Amino acid sequence: MPPFRPARALVVALLAVLLGALLPATAAQAANRTVQGGRLDWGIKSSFQSYVTGPIAQGGWGLTGGAATVGGSQFRFHSATGSYDPANGSFRAGFSGGVRFTGHKKSDGSYELDLAISRPTVRIQGGSGTVYADMVSKDRGTGRVTSAAQVPLATLGLSGIDMRGGSTPIALNNVPATLTSQGAKAFAGYYTAGAPLDPVSLSVDTSAPAGKPAASGTPEKPKSGVKPKTTEGRFEDAAVDWGVRRTFREYVTGSIGQGKWTLAGGAEDGGALFRFPKGTGTYDPKKQTLTAEFEGSVRFTGAHGLDLMLSRFSVGLKAGKGTLGADVRSEGDTRKAVPLITFTAKDFAPEDGLAVLTEAPATLTADGAKAFGSLYKAGTAMDPVSLAVAVDADAKLPALPDLGSEAAPSAQPSDAPAAKPAAATASVAGEGSRTGLYLAVGGAGVLAVAAAAVLFLVRRNRSTPDTPA
């Protein structure tokens, strides 16, 4: 046996050890992941918004399915579900919520302009990306209404973005979007294919496929044959969801209010609404009457002396009508049990152990107008009310919109040259995955050094065969 073979065998063994140490990390990094929770922020087309609400169309827009607003002109869609493959960068995330634009009102109360966009889905594969959405639109000329599911609405400009190797959360910021030919048709012909749309931003959480299935927002039903365990007069759990008023939230956080809201006492933020949980009280399923109080508070603060706190929320239902009240603290003064809004609750009978009222239209009371410092008049439409009461211990309350966790700062340097008007940035590698990436890069360097060592030792032993190994 030539004397250089023991040295070569030693280095090859070292390489095997290094590969054994690195490959498990790489395999774990590349494991397919489940998208569960997150949001998509997209204004669709801000100039279209301005047209709809402007002096020509004299219309407006409304949100559905728990969608919210963020910033000056963006809509926030929630509760992402889908999948992500870090090995090849393929990505799919579907979001909940929608927006409906209406304008050019006719004498019969209908609208010439009527366009609804909901359930946007982002798909990325092989370096290209597309935004799909459910579309319902009325043709500009004929007035014919068309409806289509998951229309390829916009293409995404992903130049310079590598979707491979990410962990959680995955974030894309200000990605340019362009209207497709199918999208132009579904857009009722207001724009032609190739028209630039607003940039798209999203952030989603990912997790390993194994584990418990996430809540879908649909109440779980008792198993077959199990009768709901009801107790006369009392209930197991309850929650009331209310966003106060969308324009009020936008005023608070906008350039005038320059403020914020703060939740306390167990209240939860669902993006377009606040949840006040752990209701206690009495409920009569036959008469459909309810008297309940809820935990949690929301406080709005901002410029110009804005300081309004609502707490100890209560709901009363009787004869198909409901009232939501709260303790109101403003300008250092507190008023107890102020009836803020009224709403309709015609059918509030339990089904499978759960009584649910979804997005019931609400109207501001005279006392409520005073609580808001006469910013709104009595009779003003406020955000809708959703209410859930569990009379069965096994019944689950509807899930809140899942906005996911906060995205990590963009991986792109902040001083990168802004060559394009809308520069897309990505953060597909969270802190956990960066470690894996660094290991892979570092491991490649170690392997290169080891390979060089093999070459050096083999050549050295061949040139000096009499040297001891």
Phi, psi and chi 1 to 4 in degrees:
 res  aa     phi    psi   chi1   chi2   chi3   chi4
   1 MET       -  130.4  177.9 -177.0  -66.9      -
   2 PRO   -61.0  145.3  -22.2   31.6      -      -
   3 PRO   -67.6  -15.3   20.1  -30.6      -      -
   4 PHE   -84.0  -11.0   63.5   86.0      -      -
   5 ARG   -64.7  -39.9  -73.3 -173.0  178.9  176.3
   6 PRO   -57.9  -40.2  -26.1   36.4      -      -
   7 ALA   -64.8  -43.9      -      -      -      -
   8 ARG   -63.7  -40.9 -178.3  172.6   60.9 -176.2
   9 ALA   -62.5  -37.1      -      -      -      -
  10 LEU   -65.0  -44.2  178.0   61.5      -      -
  11 VAL   -68.8  -39.6  176.7      -      -      -
  12 VAL   -61.1  -39.7  170.5      -      -      -
  13 ALA   -62.5  -40.4      -      -      -      -
  14 LEU   -61.1  -42.7  174.6   61.1      -      -
  15 LEU   -60.3  -41.7  -75.8  173.4      -      -
  16 ALA   -62.5  -41.0      -      -      -      -
  17 VAL   -63.4  -44.1  171.8      -      -      -
  18 LEU   -63.2  -44.1  -73.6  171.5      -      -
  19 LEU   -63.1  -39.6  -74.3  171.5      -      -
  20 GLY   -63.1  -34.6      -      -      -      -
  21 ALA   -75.6  -34.4      -      -      -      -
  22 LEU   -85.6  -38.4  -69.8  171.0      -      -
  23 LEU   -63.2  -39.9  -73.9  177.5      -      -
  24 PRO   -58.8  -41.0  -25.7   36.0      -      -
  25 ALA   -63.9  -41.4      -      -      -      -
  26 THR   -65.5  -42.0  -54.8      -      -      -
  27 ALA   -64.2  -40.7      -      -      -      -
  28 ALA   -64.5  -38.2      -      -      -      -
  29 GLN   -64.6  -33.6  178.1   66.8   21.6      -
  30 ALA   -91.0    1.5      -      -      -      -
  31 ALA   -62.0  141.0      -      -      -      -
  32 ASN   -60.7  141.7 -128.4   -0.5      -      -
  33 ARG  -125.9  156.6  -56.8 -175.6   68.8   82.0
  34 THR  -100.6  132.4  -60.9      -      -      -
  35 VAL   -86.4  122.7  170.8      -      -      -
  36 GLN  -147.4  103.4 -170.8   65.6   51.1      -
  37 GLY    98.7  135.7      -      -      -      -
  38 GLY   149.5  176.1      -      -      -      -
  39 ARG  -138.5  157.3   67.9  -92.1 -167.5 -175.3
  40 LEU  -122.0  123.6  170.3   74.0      -      -
  41 ASP  -109.1  119.3  -64.3  -21.4      -      -
  42 TRP  -156.0  125.9 -170.5   28.5      -      -
  43 GLY   -84.5   -1.5      -      -      -      -
  44 ILE    64.4  -73.8  -59.2  174.5      -      -
  45 LYS  -156.6  108.8 -169.4  168.2  180.0   64.6
  46 SER   -62.9  -34.3   54.6      -      -      -
  47 SER   -66.7  -31.2   60.9      -      -      -
  48 PHE   -68.3  -40.6 -177.4   68.7      -      -
  49 GLN   -57.0  -46.3  -67.7 -173.8   41.5      -
  50 SER   -63.2  -38.7  -60.3      -      -      -
  51 TYR   -64.7  -45.2  170.0   76.8      -      -
  52 VAL   -61.7  -43.2  168.8      -      -      -
  53 THR   -89.8   -1.8   58.9      -      -      -
  54 GLY   -82.2 -174.9      -      -      -      -
  55 PRO   -69.4  -17.7   25.0  -33.5      -      -
  56 ILE   -83.5  -57.7  -60.9  177.6      -      -
  57 ALA   -77.6  -30.0      -      -      -      -
  58 GLN    48.4   45.4  -62.6 -178.1    3.5      -
  59 GLY  -118.4 -148.9      -      -      -      -
  60 GLY  -170.9 -170.4      -      -      -      -
  61 TRP  -142.7  155.1   48.2  -97.3      -      -
  62 GLY  -135.8  152.8      -      -      -      -
  63 LEU  -100.4  146.6  -59.5  173.0      -      -
  64 THR  -133.0  160.0   60.3      -      -      -
  65 GLY    61.6   30.5      -      -      -      -
  66 GLY    82.3    7.6      -      -      -      -
  67 ALA   -64.3  154.1      -      -      -      -
  68 ALA  -132.3 -179.2      -      -      -      -
  69 THR  -115.9  153.2   56.2      -      -      -
  70 VAL  -147.6  137.2   58.8      -      -      -
  71 GLY    69.2 -155.7      -      -      -      -
  72 GLY   -79.8  -37.0      -      -      -      -
  73 SER  -149.2   29.0   60.5      -      -      -
  74 GLN  -109.2  145.7  -72.3 -173.2  -46.7      -
  75 PHE  -101.6  141.2  -54.1  113.6      -      -
  76 ARG  -111.3  117.3  171.4  163.4  -76.0 -179.7
  77 PHE   -99.5  150.2  -54.3   92.2      -      -
  78 HIS  -129.8  178.5   60.2   89.8      -      -
  79 SER    56.2   58.8  -56.8      -      -      -
  80 ALA   -64.1  140.2      -      -      -      -
  81 THR  -137.8  147.1   58.9      -      -      -
  82 GLY   161.7 -146.8      -      -      -      -
  83 SER  -150.2  160.0   61.3      -      -      -
  84 TYR  -148.7  133.9  169.6   60.7      -      -
  85 ASP  -114.7  104.0 -172.6  -16.7      -      -
  86 PRO   -63.4  -22.1  -17.3   30.7      -      -
  87 ALA   -68.5  -43.3      -      -      -      -
  88 ASN  -116.2   -2.7   58.6   26.3      -      -
  89 GLY    82.7    4.5      -      -      -      -
  90 SER   -67.9  140.3   62.2      -      -      -
  91 PHE  -146.8  136.7  173.9   84.4      -      -
  92 ARG  -143.1  127.0  177.0 -177.0   59.7   82.1
  93 ALA  -142.9  120.4      -      -      -      -
  94 GLY  -102.6  141.4      -      -      -      -
  95 PHE  -121.6  158.6  -58.9   82.7      -      -
  96 SER  -103.5  159.8  -62.6      -      -      -
  97 GLY   102.6  163.5      -      -      -      -
  98 GLY  -157.7  172.9      -      -      -      -
  99 VAL  -138.3  140.3   56.3      -      -      -
 100 ARG  -122.5  125.2 -179.1 -173.7  177.9 -169.9
 101 PHE  -101.4  133.8  -59.1   94.2      -      -
 102 THR  -135.2  147.4   54.4      -      -      -
 103 GLY  -168.5  173.0      -      -      -      -
 104 HIS    55.0   62.4  -61.2  -63.6      -      -
 105 LYS   -67.0  136.7 -168.3  172.3 -175.5  178.5
 106 LYS   -97.9  170.7  -60.4 -168.7  -66.2 -173.8
 107 SER   -64.3  -26.5   57.7      -      -      -
 108 ASP   -85.6    3.1   61.8   -1.0      -      -
 109 GLY    94.3  -10.5      -      -      -      -
 110 SER   -83.9  177.4   62.8      -      -      -
 111 TYR  -124.1  138.9  -63.9   91.7      -      -
 112 GLU   -70.4  -38.0  -69.8 -176.8   12.7      -
 113 LEU   -99.4  117.6 -173.8  160.5      -      -
 114 ASP  -149.7  105.8 -162.3  -23.2      -      -
 115 LEU  -135.9  125.8  171.6   67.8      -      -
 116 ALA  -120.2  132.8      -      -      -      -
 117 ILE  -126.3  125.7  -59.7  173.6      -      -
 118 SER  -146.6  167.8   61.6      -      -      -
 119 ARG    46.9   56.9  -65.0 -159.8  -45.8  121.2
 120 PRO   -65.6  143.8   25.5  -34.3      -      -
 121 THR  -131.2  132.6  -60.8      -      -      -
 122 VAL  -106.5  125.9  174.1      -      -      -
 123 ARG  -122.8  130.8  -65.6  176.4 -179.1  -92.8
 124 ILE  -131.2  130.0  -62.6  173.7      -      -
 125 GLN  -159.6  136.0 -170.4  166.3   12.9      -
 126 GLY    60.8   31.9      -      -      -      -
 127 GLY    84.7   -2.2      -      -      -      -
 128 SER  -118.3  151.4   61.8      -      -      -
 129 GLY  -137.9  150.5      -      -      -      -
 130 THR  -140.9  142.2  -55.5      -      -      -
 131 VAL  -103.0  121.9  179.1      -      -      -
 132 TYR  -105.3  157.6  -61.3   80.2      -      -
 133 ALA  -161.7  153.7      -      -      -      -
 134 ASP   -76.0  133.1  -67.2   -8.3      -      -
 135 MET  -128.5  133.3  -52.7  -82.8  -69.0      -
 136 VAL  -128.8  120.4  179.6      -      -      -
 137 SER  -142.3  157.1   61.1      -      -      -
 138 LYS  -111.2  125.2 -179.4 -180.0  -71.1 -172.5
 139 ASP   -61.3  138.1 -173.7   79.2      -      -
 140 ARG   -63.5  -36.4  -64.2  177.4   65.5 -176.1
 141 GLY   -88.6  -50.7      -      -      -      -
 142 THR   -92.9  -21.3   64.2      -      -      -
 143 GLY    79.9    4.3      -      -      -      -
 144 ARG   -69.7  132.2 -175.6  171.4   62.4   91.8
 145 VAL   -92.0  128.8  176.2      -      -      -
 146 THR  -120.9  147.0   58.6      -      -      -
 147 SER  -134.0  132.8  176.5      -      -      -
 148 ALA  -145.3  142.5      -      -      -      -
 149 ALA   -95.4  136.3      -      -      -      -
 150 GLN    49.4   58.4  -65.2  -59.9  -70.1      -
 151 VAL   -74.4  133.1  174.6      -      -      -
 152 PRO   -68.1   95.5   21.6  -29.8      -      -
 153 LEU   -84.7  -40.6  177.7   57.9      -      -
 154 ALA  -146.8  146.7      -      -      -      -
 155 THR   -97.4  148.5   56.4      -      -      -
 156 LEU  -105.7  138.6  -62.6  175.9      -      -
 157 GLY   -89.0   99.2      -      -      -      -
 158 LEU  -103.0   20.9  -61.9  172.4      -      -
 159 SER   -58.4  128.4  176.5      -      -      -
 160 GLY    84.2    0.4      -      -      -      -
 161 ILE  -105.3  123.1  -64.5  178.0      -      -
 162 ASP  -106.3  113.1 -172.4   -7.6      -      -
 163 MET   -83.4   -2.3  -67.1  -67.8  -64.5      -
 164 ARG   -80.0  149.3  -64.9  172.8  -62.3  176.6
 165 GLY    79.1   15.7      -      -      -      -
 166 GLY   -83.3  162.6      -      -      -      -
 167 SER  -122.4 -113.3 -178.3      -      -      -
 168 THR  -150.6  142.2 -171.5      -      -      -
 169 PRO   -77.7  158.7   30.1  -35.2      -      -
 170 ILE   -98.0  128.0  -67.5  175.2      -      -
 171 ALA  -130.7  138.3      -      -      -      -
 172 LEU  -125.1  130.9  -64.7  173.5      -      -
 173 ASN  -123.2  128.9  -59.2  -48.8      -      -
 174 ASN    53.2   48.9  -63.9  -40.3      -      -
 175 VAL   -81.0  124.3  177.4      -      -      -
 176 PRO   -59.8  142.2  -22.8   33.9      -      -
 177 ALA  -129.6  142.3      -      -      -      -
 178 THR  -129.8  135.4  -55.8      -      -      -
 179 LEU   -66.8  133.7 -171.4   65.2      -      -
 180 THR   -87.1  171.4   65.5      -      -      -
 181 SER   -66.6  -40.0   56.9      -      -      -
 182 GLN   -66.2  -38.3  -61.1   98.4  -43.5      -
 183 GLY   -65.6  -38.6      -      -      -      -
 184 ALA   -62.5  -39.9      -      -      -      -
 185 LYS   -66.6  -44.6 -176.7  177.7  179.5 -179.6
 186 ALA   -69.0  -21.3      -      -      -      -
 187 PHE   -81.7   13.9 -134.0   98.5      -      -
 188 ALA    62.7   23.6      -      -      -      -
 189 GLY    78.6   14.1      -      -      -      -
 190 TYR   -73.3  -24.6  -77.7   93.8      -      -
 191 TYR  -138.6  156.8  -59.1   98.8      -      -
 192 THR   -96.1  160.7   58.0      -      -      -
 193 ALA   -58.2  139.6      -      -      -      -
 194 GLY    96.1   -8.6      -      -      -      -
 195 ALA   -67.0  136.2      -      -      -      -
 196 PRO   -71.0  135.3   25.7  -33.2      -      -
 197 LEU  -104.7  175.3  -58.9  177.0      -      -
 198 ASP   -65.2  148.0  -77.4    7.5      -      -
 199 PRO   -65.4  155.3   22.8  -32.8      -      -
 200 VAL  -108.3  136.3  172.1      -      -      -
 201 SER  -128.8  142.2  -64.1      -      -      -
 202 LEU  -149.4  157.8   64.0   84.5      -      -
 203 SER  -147.6  125.2  175.5      -      -      -
 204 VAL  -133.9  151.2  -58.6      -      -      -
 205 ASP   -91.7  144.7  -67.9  -23.0      -      -
 206 THR  -126.1  152.0   66.5      -      -      -
 207 SER  -147.1  164.1   60.4      -      -      -
 208 ALA   -63.0  147.8      -      -      -      -
 209 PRO   -58.9  -35.1  -21.3   32.0      -      -
 210 ALA   -69.7  143.9      -      -      -      -
 211 GLY   136.5 -177.6      -      -      -      -
 212 LYS   -75.3  142.0  -62.4 -179.7  179.9  178.9
 213 PRO   -65.3  139.9   22.5  -31.8      -      -
 214 ALA   -77.6  157.4      -      -      -      -
 215 ALA   -65.9  138.2      -      -      -      -
 216 SER   -98.6   -3.6   62.7      -      -      -
 217 GLY    93.2   -9.2      -      -      -      -
 218 THR   -96.2  127.5  -57.1      -      -      -
 219 PRO   -57.4  138.5  -20.0   29.7      -      -
 220 GLU   -75.7  137.2  -65.5 -178.2    9.8      -
 221 LYS   -93.6  148.3  -64.6 -176.2  177.8 -179.1
 222 PRO   -61.8  154.3  -19.8   30.5      -      -
 223 LYS   -63.0  153.4  -64.7  178.9  179.9  179.2
 224 SER   -56.0  134.4  177.0      -      -      -
 225 GLY    88.8   -7.2      -      -      -      -
 226 VAL   -93.7  119.5  178.3      -      -      -
 227 LYS   -86.0  138.3  -62.8 -179.0   65.9  175.6
 228 PRO   -57.3  136.4  -22.1   32.4      -      -
 229 LYS   -93.1   94.7  -59.2 -172.6  -70.7  -72.2
 230 THR  -103.6  148.0   60.0      -      -      -
 231 THR  -123.3  125.8  -57.3      -      -      -
 232 GLU   -54.0  124.4 -169.8   68.5   26.8      -
 233 GLY    90.9  -25.3      -      -      -      -
 234 ARG  -116.6  165.1   65.4  177.1  -68.1  -88.1
 235 PHE  -137.0  165.1   51.5   84.0      -      -
 236 GLU   -82.6  -42.0  -62.2  -68.3  -21.8      -
 237 ASP  -160.4  159.8 -164.8    7.7      -      -
 238 ALA  -161.8  155.7      -      -      -      -
 239 ALA  -150.6  146.9      -      -      -      -
 240 VAL  -122.2  134.5   61.2      -      -      -
 241 ASP  -113.2  128.6  -61.5  -21.0      -      -
 242 TRP  -155.3  131.8 -173.3   45.3      -      -
 243 GLY   -96.7    8.7      -      -      -      -
 244 VAL    68.7  -86.1 -176.2      -      -      -
 245 ARG  -160.6  129.2 -177.4  177.0  165.1   89.5
 246 ARG   -57.1  -46.9  175.0 -177.8   58.9   79.9
 247 THR   -66.3  -27.3   55.4      -      -      -
 248 PHE   -70.2  -41.7  179.3   69.3      -      -
 249 ARG   -62.0  -42.0  -60.8 -165.6  -50.8  -90.8
 250 GLU   -66.6  -34.9  -66.8  172.9  -11.4      -
 251 TYR   -64.8  -44.3  163.9   79.3      -      -
 252 VAL   -61.4  -44.8  170.2      -      -      -
 253 THR   -91.7   -2.2   59.1      -      -      -
 254 GLY   -84.1 -169.4      -      -      -      -
 255 SER   -67.9  -23.0   58.1      -      -      -
 256 ILE   -84.8  -54.6  -61.2  176.4      -      -
 257 GLY   -70.0  -35.7      -      -      -      -
 258 GLN    47.7   39.9  -58.6  176.5   23.2      -
 259 GLY  -125.8 -151.6      -      -      -      -
 260 LYS  -162.0  173.6   62.9  179.0 -178.7  178.4
 261 TRP  -123.3  151.9   60.8   72.0      -      -
 262 THR  -130.2  128.5  -55.2      -      -      -
 263 LEU   -99.8  145.1  -60.1  176.3      -      -
 264 ALA  -149.1  167.2      -      -      -      -
 265 GLY    69.0   22.1      -      -      -      -
 266 GLY    98.3   -3.9      -      -      -      -
 267 ALA   -64.0  147.0      -      -      -      -
 268 GLU  -122.3  148.9  -60.5  173.5   88.0      -
 269 ASP   -99.9  119.7 -166.1  -18.8      -      -
 270 GLY  -107.2   17.6      -      -      -      -
 271 GLY    88.9  -70.0      -      -      -      -
 272 ALA   -97.4   -1.0      -      -      -      -
 273 LEU  -154.7  164.7   52.4   86.1      -      -
 274 PHE  -114.5  140.5  -52.0  113.7      -      -
 275 ARG  -106.8  129.8  168.4  163.3  -69.6 -174.4
 276 PHE  -112.3  111.1  -55.1   98.3      -      -
 277 PRO   -99.3 -172.6   35.7  -33.1      -      -
 278 LYS    53.5   52.2  -61.0 -177.8  179.2  179.2
 279 GLY   -68.5  144.2      -      -      -      -
 280 THR  -133.3  149.1   56.9      -      -      -
 281 GLY   152.3 -147.4      -      -      -      -
 282 THR  -131.1  149.1   58.2      -      -      -
 283 TYR  -145.1  131.9  167.7   60.9      -      -
 284 ASP  -111.2  106.2 -171.6  -30.2      -      -
 285 PRO   -63.3  -31.7  -19.5   31.4      -      -
 286 LYS   -73.1  -48.5  -66.0 -178.5  179.6  178.8
 287 LYS   -83.6  -12.7  -63.0 -179.9  179.5  179.1
 288 GLN    56.9   46.5  -62.9 -174.4   25.3      -
 289 THR  -109.1  147.6   58.2      -      -      -
 290 LEU  -145.3  137.7  172.0   73.0      -      -
 291 THR  -132.9  114.6  -59.1      -      -      -
 292 ALA  -145.9  147.6      -      -      -      -
 293 GLU  -119.2  150.6  -70.3 -170.9   -6.2      -
 294 PHE  -129.5  156.4  -57.9   85.5      -      -
 295 GLU   -89.6  162.7  -64.1 -175.3    1.7      -
 296 GLY   101.2  159.7      -      -      -      -
 297 SER  -147.7  159.4   65.2      -      -      -
 298 VAL  -132.8  135.4   56.1      -      -      -
 299 ARG  -125.7  125.3 -178.5 -178.1 -179.5 -174.3
 300 PHE  -103.3  125.3  -60.3   94.9      -      -
 301 THR  -131.4  151.9   55.7      -      -      -
 302 GLY  -180.0 -165.6      -      -      -      -
 303 ALA   -69.5  169.1      -      -      -      -
 304 HIS    60.3   33.5  -45.9  -66.3      -      -
 305 GLY    75.0   16.5      -      -      -      -
 306 LEU   -68.2  120.3  172.7   63.2      -      -
 307 ASP  -159.1   96.1 -167.7  -16.0      -      -
 308 LEU  -128.0  124.8  173.3   65.9      -      -
 309 MET  -122.8  129.7 -179.7  172.9  175.0      -
 310 LEU  -115.6  129.1  -53.5  176.1      -      -
 311 SER  -148.3  171.0   62.4      -      -      -
 312 ARG    48.3   60.9 -151.3  166.8   67.9   86.4
 313 PHE   -69.1  148.9  -76.4   81.4      -      -
 314 SER  -139.4  152.7   61.9      -      -      -
 315 VAL  -134.2  133.4  170.1      -      -      -
 316 GLY  -124.9  129.7      -      -      -      -
 317 LEU  -120.2  135.4  -65.5 -177.9      -      -
 318 LYS  -162.7  131.9 -172.7  176.4 -177.9 -179.9
 319 ALA    55.0   39.1      -      -      -      -
 320 GLY    77.7    7.2      -      -      -      -
 321 LYS  -122.1  144.6  -64.4 -177.3  178.7  179.5
 322 GLY  -127.7  153.6      -      -      -      -
 323 THR  -133.1  131.2  -59.3      -      -      -
 324 LEU  -109.9  126.8 -177.0  145.2      -      -
 325 GLY  -126.8  171.9      -      -      -      -
 326 ALA  -164.7  160.1      -      -      -      -
 327 ASP   -74.7  135.4  -68.9   -7.1      -      -
 328 VAL  -119.6  123.2  178.3      -      -      -
 329 ARG  -116.9  120.8 -169.1 -176.0   76.4 -173.8
 330 SER  -149.7  134.7  178.9      -      -      -
 331 GLU    54.0   38.9  -61.5  179.0   -7.7      -
 332 GLY    79.4   -1.4      -      -      -      -
 333 ASP  -109.7  137.8  179.1   47.5      -      -
 334 THR  -118.1  129.9  -59.8      -      -      -
 335 ARG  -117.2  133.3  -71.2 -175.0  -69.4  160.2
 336 LYS   -89.3  143.0  -60.4  -74.1 -172.8  178.7
 337 ALA    47.1   54.0      -      -      -      -
 338 VAL   -80.4  123.2  177.5      -      -      -
 339 PRO   -71.7  109.2   24.4  -30.2      -      -
 340 LEU   -87.9  -47.6  -62.9  175.4      -      -
 341 ILE  -139.9  159.1   57.8  172.8      -      -
 342 THR  -120.9  152.9   57.6      -      -      -
 343 PHE  -152.1  166.5   56.1   92.7      -      -
 344 THR   -99.0  135.7  -58.6      -      -      -
 345 ALA  -138.2   71.5      -      -      -      -
 346 LYS   -68.2  -38.8  -67.0 -177.7  179.0  179.4
 347 ASP  -125.2  104.9 -175.3    9.6      -      -
 348 PHE  -131.0   41.0 -162.1   61.9      -      -
 349 ALA   -85.1  145.1      -      -      -      -
 350 PRO   -74.1  145.5   26.0  -32.2      -      -
 351 GLU  -133.8  123.7 -177.8  178.3  -10.6      -
 352 ASP    55.1   38.8  -64.9  -32.0      -      -
 353 GLY    83.0    7.5      -      -      -      -
 354 LEU  -138.5  124.4 -171.0   68.0      -      -
 355 ALA   -99.9  127.0      -      -      -      -
 356 VAL  -130.6  136.0  176.5      -      -      -
 357 LEU  -123.2  124.0 -177.6   68.0      -      -
 358 THR  -116.1  119.5  -56.7      -      -      -
 359 GLU    48.3   56.6  -64.2 -173.4   -9.6      -
 360 ALA   -77.0  128.6      -      -      -      -
 361 PRO   -57.0  140.4  -23.0   33.2      -      -
 362 ALA  -126.7  149.0      -      -      -      -
 363 THR  -127.7  136.8  -56.6      -      -      -
 364 LEU   -71.1  136.5 -170.2   66.1      -      -
 365 THR   -87.0  172.4   65.8      -      -      -
 366 ALA   -64.9  -40.9      -      -      -      -
 367 ASP   -66.1  -36.0  -70.6  -33.0      -      -
 368 GLY   -65.3  -38.0      -      -      -      -
 369 ALA   -60.5  -40.9      -      -      -      -
 370 LYS   -64.9  -37.7  -66.4  178.2 -177.5  177.6
 371 ALA   -62.4  -30.6      -      -      -      -
 372 PHE   -94.8   20.9  -77.2   93.0      -      -
 373 GLY    63.0   32.0      -      -      -      -
 374 SER    60.4   21.9  -60.8      -      -      -
 375 LEU   -65.5  -31.7 -174.5   63.9      -      -
 376 TYR  -125.9  149.7  -53.7  107.5      -      -
 377 LYS   -85.6  155.7  -64.4 -180.0  179.7  179.8
 378 ALA   -58.6  137.0      -      -      -      -
 379 GLY    96.3   -6.6      -      -      -      -
 380 THR   -66.8  139.2  -62.5      -      -      -
 381 ALA   -71.1  126.1      -      -      -      -
 382 MET  -106.7  179.6  -56.0  -63.0  -78.6      -
 383 ASP   -62.8  148.1  -87.4   13.1      -      -
 384 PRO   -67.7  161.9   24.9  -33.9      -      -
 385 VAL  -109.9  135.2  175.1      -      -      -
 386 SER  -119.0  139.2  -66.6      -      -      -
 387 LEU  -138.9  138.9  178.7   66.6      -      -
 388 ALA  -138.7  132.3      -      -      -      -
 389 VAL  -129.2  123.1  174.4      -      -      -
 390 ALA   -97.6  117.6      -      -      -      -
 391 VAL   -98.5   -5.4  -64.8      -      -      -
 392 ASP  -116.4  132.7 -177.9   -7.4      -      -
 393 ALA   -62.4  -23.6      -      -      -      -
 394 ASP   -88.3  -11.2  -65.2  -30.1      -      -
 395 ALA   -74.7  141.5      -      -      -      -
 396 LYS  -108.5  134.9  -56.8  -65.3 -176.7 -178.2
 397 LEU   -68.3  149.9  -60.8 -177.8      -      -
 398 PRO   -56.1  142.6  -24.4   33.9      -      -
 399 ALA   -75.0  148.9      -      -      -      -
 400 LEU   -72.5  155.4  -92.0  177.7      -      -
 401 PRO   -54.6  133.7  -27.2   35.6      -      -
 402 ASP   -99.2  109.0 -172.0  -12.6      -      -
 403 LEU   -89.8   -4.4  -57.1 -179.6      -      -
 404 GLY    75.7 -178.8      -      -      -      -
 405 SER   -88.4  166.6   57.2      -      -      -
 406 GLU   -68.5  136.5  -70.5  -62.2  -35.6      -
 407 ALA   -73.8  148.4      -      -      -      -
 408 ALA   -70.7  157.7      -      -      -      -
 409 PRO   -56.8  151.0  -23.0   33.3      -      -
 410 SER   -58.5  142.5  170.7      -      -      -
 411 ALA   -75.6  -14.6      -      -      -      -
 412 GLN   -78.8  133.9  177.4  171.4  -41.2      -
 413 PRO   -58.4  140.7  -20.8   30.6      -      -
 414 SER   -67.9  -21.0   59.2      -      -      -
 415 ASP   -97.2   16.8   57.2   -6.7      -      -
 416 ALA   -65.0  143.1      -      -      -      -
 417 PRO   -62.0  132.1   21.7  -32.9      -      -
 418 ALA   -90.0   82.0      -      -      -      -
 419 ALA   -80.4  -25.2      -      -      -      -
 420 LYS  -112.9  152.2  -62.4 -179.2 -180.0  179.9
 421 PRO   -58.7  -41.0  -22.2   31.4      -      -
 422 ALA  -118.4   95.2      -      -      -      -
 423 ALA   -82.6  123.2      -      -      -      -
 424 ALA   -83.6  138.6      -      -      -      -
 425 THR  -126.4  156.9   61.3      -      -      -
 426 ALA  -138.2  149.8      -      -      -      -
 427 SER  -136.7   74.2  177.5      -      -      -
 428 VAL   -91.0    0.1  -63.5      -      -      -
 429 ALA  -123.6  104.1      -      -      -      -
 430 GLY   -74.6 -177.6      -      -      -      -
 431 GLU   -57.4  -41.2  -71.4  -61.5  -30.5      -
 432 GLY   -64.1  -39.1      -      -      -      -
 433 SER   -77.6  -27.7   66.6      -      -      -
 434 ARG   -59.3  -38.3  -72.3 -172.8 -172.2  126.9
 435 THR   -59.5  -44.7  -57.2      -      -      -
 436 GLY   -62.4  -40.2      -      -      -      -
 437 LEU   -65.9  -43.3  -71.2  173.0      -      -
 438 TYR   -61.8  -38.2  -69.5  155.4      -      -
 439 LEU   -63.3  -41.9  -79.8  173.8      -      -
 440 ALA   -63.9  -44.9      -      -      -      -
 441 VAL   -65.6  -45.5  172.8      -      -      -
 442 GLY   -63.3  -39.5      -      -      -      -
 443 GLY   -63.5  -38.0      -      -      -      -
 444 ALA   -61.4  -38.1      -      -      -      -
 445 GLY   -66.0  -41.2      -      -      -      -
 446 VAL   -63.4  -42.1  172.2      -      -      -
 447 LEU   -63.4  -38.2  -69.5  175.7      -      -
 448 ALA   -63.7  -42.1      -      -      -      -
 449 VAL   -62.8  -43.2  171.6      -      -      -
 450 ALA   -64.8  -40.3      -      -      -      -
 451 ALA   -62.2  -40.9      -      -      -      -
 452 ALA   -62.6  -36.9      -      -      -      -
 453 ALA   -64.5  -39.7      -      -      -      -
 454 VAL   -59.6  -49.6  170.7      -      -      -
 455 LEU   -60.9  -43.1 -176.7   60.2      -      -
 456 PHE   -63.7  -46.2  170.8   76.7      -      -
 457 LEU   -67.5  -40.1  -72.5  173.6      -      -
 458 VAL   -64.2  -46.3  169.7      -      -      -
 459 ARG   -64.1  -39.8  -72.5  179.8  173.6  175.6
 460 ARG   -64.5  -43.0 -179.7  173.8 -178.4  -88.5
 461 ASN   -70.3  -30.3  -78.9  -78.5      -      -
 462 ARG   -71.8  -33.7  -78.9  178.0  176.4  171.1
 463 SER   -80.1  -23.1   62.2      -      -      -
 464 THR  -131.1   72.5   54.5      -      -      -
 465 PRO   -62.7  -20.8   23.6  -33.2      -      -
 466 ASP   -88.4   -3.2  -65.0  -27.2      -      -
 467 THR   -76.6  134.4  -55.8      -      -      -
 468 PRO   -60.6  144.3  -22.3   32.7      -      -
 469 ALA   -70.5      -      -      -      -      -
